[in-house]
Amino acid sequence: MGFSVLGLLFVAIGGALGAMLRHLSTTAAWGPFRGIMLVNVLGSVALGVVVALSDRMAPGLTLVLAAGLCGALTTYSTLAVQTHEVWQRDRVAALRYLALTTVLGLMGAMLPLLLLSS
């Protein structure tokens, strides 16, 4: 699917949903750090599923889910800010947080690709 107003609308719809889910995760009882880690890992898994199945999906659905939902759900900028905040108090904890989020996200993205790709 090339550039189109409809494509932008698909991304915007998915992005709105992803941003709302991310916001809800940071205000949940488990706190903002666990919430952001959770959405980053779940978003990575979801993106892995979408990429693995993209040849079987309508292009509009791929835009809604990949660029929109997963793009807005996951957030490197918040991860960077949170890592910096923890770094100010405990550098080892900050490195653990960053490493754990990165490793889980990569594993989460790769697993669906390995399991679902033809």
Buried (B, 14 or more C-beta within 10 A) or exposed (E): EEEEEEBEBBBBBBBEBBBEBBEEBBEEEEEBBBBBBBBBBBBBBBBBBBBBBBEEBEEBBBBBBBBBBBBBBBBEEBBEEBBEEBBEEEEEEBEEBBEEBBEBBEEBBBBBEEEBEE
